[in-house]
Amino acid sequence: MPRKSPDNASVMSAETPAVKKVSRRKNPSVPSASNQSFAPEAMPMRRTSGQKSSPLAAVILVVLVIVAVGAYFAYAYFNNKAAEEAALQEQAANETPAEPATTTAPVAPADPTANWLVFSLPTTSTKSAAAISFKYPAELQLTQNTENIILSNDNVSTTQLNINWVKSKKSLADYMAAMDKLKATGWEGKPSMSVVTSTNSVVISGYPAVFRQEKLLAADLNQYITYVKASDTVYAISLAAPQLDQNLLAFFVTFLNNFKLGQ
């Protein structure tokens, strides 16, 4: 029997599986069990040159800058120090060595009374209870009386040095208090003297004394005066002048240091 050719429906049904198989291969992007199992894993992306540096690199850069700046200043400092030391060495080499200082023995001050005259008054020739002795400049004129000695200069008549003495049973303090009371009304009922300064921390020839600066109101003079008592006699040693100064004070102190009272 002649073979029958298949009909169109059979042919189409037979070809359909093949067509579907081919379409799956041409579209592999369609998810399936087979193509999902063989999908490649995502590769990590590398950092490109355009991305930012890490913080560690910035820290290293700052440290390098600091080290460089410190090295520069250290170099400059030690370089200047070396230059200064070299300049000092050169200056020391050029300087002339100083000569050693010579030591000299201290010179004693000259005695201001070396050329003064010496005066002595024994007790037998005066009412003084003690012998009196002192030194005085040769240019002064000495006048001796019963109860006082006057030293004066003809060229300066208003300046005089006086030594007065008077017998008294009173203590030195009581005697001076009585004299101050008399002087309070001694100039026509008014004070004849005013005390400028006074101190009792003075010693004359081993005896306690009082040193004063006084203003003589009636005579319009100023004076340095020292009161001292030996035995039963009070001595008043004074230097009077219109104006007092340091030169007169120095002379008066020198005179007092050479004034002696003895038996």
C-alpha positions in Angstrom: 0.0 0.0 0.0 1.2 3.3 -0.8 2.6 5.3 2.2 0.5 8.2 3.4 2.1 11.4 3.8 1.6 13.0 7.1 -0.8 15.8 7.4 0.1 19.3 8.4 -1.1 19.1 12.0 1.2 16.2 12.7 4.1 18.0 11.2 3.6 21.1 13.2 3.2 19.1 16.4 6.4 17.3 15.7 8.3 20.5 15.0 7.2 22.5 18.0 9.6 21.0 20.6 12.5 21.7 18.4 11.5 25.3 17.9 11.2 25.9 21.6 14.6 24.4 22.2 16.2 26.6 19.7 14.6 29.8 21.1 15.9 29.1 24.7 19.4 28.9 23.3 19.1 32.1 21.4 17.9 34.0 24.5 20.2 32.9 27.4 19.1 35.9 29.5 15.9 34.2 30.2 16.4 32.6 33.7 16.4 28.9 33.8 17.8 26.3 36.0 20.7 25.5 33.6 21.9 29.0 32.8 21.6 30.3 36.5 24.0 27.6 37.8 26.7 28.8 35.4 26.4 32.6 36.0 29.8 34.1 36.7 30.4 35.8 40.2 30.7 39.6 40.4 34.4 40.7 40.4 35.5 43.3 43.0 36.2 46.7 41.4 39.7 48.2 41.7 40.3 51.7 43.0 41.1 54.0 40.2 43.6 56.9 40.4 40.9 59.5 40.7 39.7 58.3 44.1 40.9 60.2 47.4 44.0 59.2 49.4 43.7 57.4 52.7 44.1 59.4 56.0 47.4 57.7 56.8 49.0 59.2 53.7 48.0 62.7 54.9 49.5 62.2 58.4 52.8 61.0 56.9 52.9 64.1 54.7 52.4 66.4 57.7 55.1 64.6 59.7 57.5 65.0 56.9 56.8 68.7 56.6 57.4 69.2 60.4 60.6 67.3 60.3 61.9 69.3 57.4 61.0 72.7 59.1 62.7 71.5 62.4 65.8 70.4 60.5 66.0 73.8 58.8 65.8 75.8 62.1 68.2 73.5 63.9 70.7 74.0 61.0 70.3 77.7 61.2 70.7 77.9 65.0 73.9 75.8 65.1 75.3 77.6 62.1 74.7 81.0 63.9 76.1 79.6 67.1 79.3 78.5 65.4 79.7 81.9 63.8 79.3 83.7 67.1 81.9 81.5 68.8 84.3 82.0 65.9 83.8 85.8 66.2 84.4 85.8 70.0 87.6 83.7 69.6 88.9 86.1 67.0 88.1 89.1 69.2 89.8 87.5 72.2 92.9 86.8 70.0 93.0 90.4 68.9 92.6 91.9 72.3 95.8 93.0 74.2 96.1 91.1 77.5 95.5 93.3 80.5 98.4 94.0 82.7 98.2 92.4 86.2 96.9 94.8 88.8 99.5 96.0 91.2 98.7 96.0 94.9 99.8 98.9 97.0 99.8 99.2 100.7 96.9 101.3 102.1 97.9 104.8 102.8 97.0 106.1 106.3 95.0 109.4 106.2 97.0 112.4 107.1 96.6 113.8 110.6 94.9 117.2 110.3 96.4 118.3 113.6 100.0 117.5 112.6 100.9 121.2 112.4 98.6 122.4 115.2 100.0 124.0 118.4 99.6 122.4 121.8 98.2 124.3 124.8 98.3 123.1 128.4 96.7 124.8 131.5 97.6 123.3 134.9 95.1 123.5 137.8 97.4 125.8 139.9 97.0 128.7 137.5 93.2 128.7 137.1 90.0 128.0 139.0 89.5 124.9 136.9 89.3 121.7 138.9 91.1 119.8 136.2 94.1 120.5 134.0 93.2 121.4 130.4 95.1 120.6 127.3 94.2 120.8 123.6 95.6 121.3 120.1 94.6 124.3 117.9 95.6 125.7 114.5 98.6 128.1 114.5 96.7 130.9 112.7 94.3 131.3 115.6 94.9 133.8 118.4 94.7 132.4 121.9 93.5 134.6 124.8 93.5 133.2 128.3 91.3 134.6 131.1 90.5 133.4 134.6 87.4 131.4 133.6 87.6 131.1 129.9 89.9 130.7 126.9 89.1 132.3 123.5 90.5 131.2 120.2 89.8 133.7 117.4 91.0 134.8 113.9 91.7 138.5 113.2 90.4 138.0 109.6 87.1 136.4 110.9 86.2 138.3 114.0 82.6 136.9 114.2 83.8 133.3 114.4 85.2 132.2 117.8 86.0 129.1 119.7 85.4 129.5 123.5 86.2 127.3 126.4 84.3 128.3 129.6 84.2 126.7 133.0 82.3 127.3 136.2 82.2 125.4 139.5 78.9 123.7 140.3 77.7 121.1 142.8 74.8 120.2 140.5 74.7 117.3 138.2 75.3 118.1 134.5 71.6 117.6 133.7 70.5 119.9 136.6 73.0 122.5 135.7 71.9 122.6 132.1 68.2 122.8 133.1 68.9 125.8 135.3 70.9 127.5 132.5 68.1 126.9 130.0 65.6 128.5 132.5 67.7 131.6 132.8 68.2 131.9 129.0 64.4 131.7 128.5 64.1 135.3 129.8 67.8 136.4 129.4 67.2 138.9 126.5 65.1 141.7 128.0 62.5 139.2 129.2 62.6 137.2 126.0 64.5 134.0 125.2 68.2 134.7 124.4 68.8 131.2 123.0 66.9 128.3 121.3 68.0 124.7 121.0 68.1 123.4 117.5 69.4 119.8 118.2 70.6 118.1 121.3 72.2 114.7 122.1 73.7 113.2 125.3 75.5 110.3 123.5 78.9 112.1 123.5 82.0 111.4 125.5 84.8 114.1 126.0 88.1 112.9 127.5 86.3 110.0 129.1 83.5 112.0 130.6 79.8 111.9 129.6 78.9 115.1 127.7 75.9 116.7 125.9 76.3 118.1 122.3 73.9 120.8 121.0 73.4 123.1 118.1 71.9 126.4 119.4 70.7 129.7 118.0 71.9 132.8 119.9 69.0 135.1 119.4 70.4 138.2 121.0 73.7 138.0 119.1 72.1 136.6 115.9 74.7 133.8 115.8 74.6 130.0 115.6 76.8 127.7 117.6 77.9 124.1 118.3 78.4 123.6 122.0 79.4 120.7 124.2 78.8 120.6 128.0 80.9 118.2 130.1 81.5 118.0 133.9 84.7 116.9 135.5 85.0 116.8 139.4 83.0 119.9 140.5 83.5 122.0 137.4 81.2 122.2 134.3 83.0 123.0 131.0 81.3 124.5 128.0 83.2 124.3 124.7 81.6 126.2 121.8 82.2 127.3 118.2 80.0 130.3 117.2 79.6 131.7 113.7 77.0 133.6 111.7 76.4 130.5 109.6 77.4 126.9 110.4 78.5 124.4 107.7 80.1 121.0 107.4 83.6 122.4 107.4 83.1 124.2 110.8 81.5 121.0 112.2 84.4 118.9 111.0 86.9 121.3 112.6 84.9 121.4 115.9 84.7 117.6 116.1 88.5 117.4 115.5 89.1 119.9 118.2 86.9 118.0 120.7 88.7 114.8 120.0 92.0 116.4 121.0 90.6 118.1 124.1 91.8 116.6 127.4 90.8 117.0 131.0 93.1 115.7 133.7 94.0 116.0 137.4 
